Amino acid sequence: MTILEAISSRRSIKEFTDRPISPDEVEQLIGAAIRAPNHRSTEPWRFYVLGPEARRAYGAALGARKAKKVDDPDAAEAVLNKVADKHAELPAMLAVSMLIDENPEIREEDYAATYMAIQNLSLAAHALGLGTHIKTGAVMDDPRSRTAVGVGSGERIVATIELGEPAAIPDPKKRRAVGEVTSWVA
Ligand SMILES: Cc1cc2nc3c(=O)[nH]c(=O)nc-3n(C[C@H](O)[C@H](O)[C@H](O)COP(=O)(O)O)c2cc1C
């Protein structure tokens, strides 16, 4: 698969098979991630490979946030458990964080670089026949999620990545034509 083929056929994967993902595979993907461009070589990214307990705890944090919107206590508990179970059952999941530099300019560059690393990881996974789904949201800053991940106080979680062998490949999401988003400036 060429890089252009990988870019155009990558999808966010929402359903995975039961095939386990090996530590070697995960390390190979992180190896691709850390080749990302990075101004000042700050290497701001940190990768947390979550085992089933950590995934369940992260899912429980997310589930608890969703459950707050449900009035009935039994239904709320069911929501929490469902989200926790779903996370525990994932073939693999990573949390990606970045070190928070005190300089806002460096912080912004570091955030950009960390997302370039995430894109590398997603494309490398795709090239190896695996699928990824990047997830974000306010849950990333929730103390319960941070505890689940074990992230340090000087770090910010910027994404979680669900990883596994795709069970279904979604249709491509529509994108605007190149001409609609491009200005040629003389
Ligand atoms: C920064 C970022 C955050 C995302 N957060 C979520 C998320 O919280 N939940 C979700 O379902 N998808 C999330 N996605 C995946 C996007 O929804 C997905 O990339 C988009 O629908 C386009 O589909 P594709 O990746 O298959 O091309 C995120 C993607 C990015 C780049």
The ligand as a Gaussian input file, in Angstrom:
#p B3LYP/6-31G(d) Opt

LIG

0 1
 C       -9.125000      15.519000      16.852000
 C      -10.143000      14.444000      16.562000
 C      -11.062000      14.106000      17.527000
 C      -12.020000      13.115000      17.291000
 N      -12.889000      12.792000      18.286000
 C      -13.841000      11.862000      18.059000
 C      -14.751000      11.510000      19.093000
 O      -14.669000      11.994000      20.225000
 N      -15.708000      10.595000      18.818000
 C      -15.809000      10.024000      17.576000
 O      -16.713000       9.198000      17.368000
 N      -14.925000      10.318000      16.588000
 C      -13.953000      11.217000      16.799000
 N      -13.044000      11.523000      15.811000
 C      -13.111000      10.813000      14.519000
 C      -13.848000      11.654000      13.496000
 O      -15.227000      11.682000      13.812000
 C      -13.604000      11.066000      12.093000
 O      -12.254000      11.233000      11.781000
 C      -14.478000      11.747000      11.058000
 O      -15.818000      11.354000      11.217000
 C      -14.059000      11.412000       9.627000
 O      -14.132000      10.021000       9.402000
 P      -12.857000       9.210000       8.896000
 O      -11.816000       9.296000       9.975000
 O      -13.360000       7.795000       8.694000
 O      -12.391000       9.841000       7.631000
 C      -12.074000      12.477000      16.031000
 C      -11.121000      12.823000      15.049000
 C      -10.161000      13.787000      15.316000
 C       -9.144000      14.139000      14.252000

